[in-house]
Amino acid sequence: MAFDEGLADHIREALSGREGFSERKMFGGIGFMLNGNMAVGVHGDELIVRVAPERTDDALSKPHARPFDMTGRPMKGWLLVGSEAELDPWIAEGADYASALPPK
C-alpha cells in the first residue's frame, strides 16, 4: 500500500529535532520512532498515533479518530486519525508518549 508522502514529510519536519528520531517502513506505510519506540506513522492517507493505553477511550472520542485494527483485534493505545483532523496535536501526543517510554 502506498502512503501519503506529504504527511510523512510533515511528520519528519515536526519530529526531526527530537532526540532518538528515526523512521522505518512498517504496516504497509512508514513509522516514526523516538529512541526505538513508535510515536506516529502513516498508513495510506491516515496518521497512526500511539497513545498511552489508558488514554485510548478518551482519544477515540475525538473527531476523526478510530481504532488501528489490521488483524481484527485492535490494541489499546493505537489509533488511526483521518487527514481531515488537525494532526499536529496528535503528532505531539504520540511523540510525547514514545519519548516517555524506556529506549529500545
Buried (B, 14 or more C-beta within 10 A) or exposed (E): EEBBEEBBEBBEEBBEEBEBBEBEEBBEBBBBBBBEBBBBBBBBBBBBBBBBEEBBEEBBEEEBBEBBEEEEEBBBBBBBBEBEBEBEEBBBBBBBBBBEBEEE
